[in-house]
């Protein structure tokens, strides 16, 4: 199961009509495969045709408050602070019943989650943004599907805040020991059961 499958599953289940992709880069890798009527792509350095050439901050600054989307996929700058900005901007432009998907939430090595991309597999520290949301927000239903480097799902709902055992929970060592509970990780099979309810 890939991010594309998860996004399309939400579109099919809820009859979504509008899609925003933050961090498209190569449209053929995901964007072109999304089955929806209206879709917008953003990337500052695209390798193909995108709707908006620029950063996510620039895009959100350029649209009106009443521009809304049913589903938003966040795969832009893989730094936790920027991911939180993108999530909050997406929430401001999300229709009722909408869904946010974040890519690269489950690094499998410490090197993968470093803020600098050294080549090869790289998730950045996106996971820290998901962890912070799990700790601090009670109004969002948050899960991470353990597939395709971790696909975070954020929807309006309720969250019993995760209570870390230390204030310093944003270390890889802590993540490695507690990621499944901290990030509310589910398997692909559990996702399929959940989306098909």
PyMOL commands that set and color helices and strands:
alter all, ss='L'
color gray80, all
select helices_A, chain A and resi 3-14+27-29+31-33+56-62+80-92+111-113+126-136+172-182+188-195
alter helices_A, ss='H'
color red, helices_A
select strands_A, chain A and resi 18-22+38-43+52-53+69-74+94-102+140-145+151-156+185-186
alter strands_A, ss='S'
color yellow, strands_A
deselect
rebuild
show_as cartoon
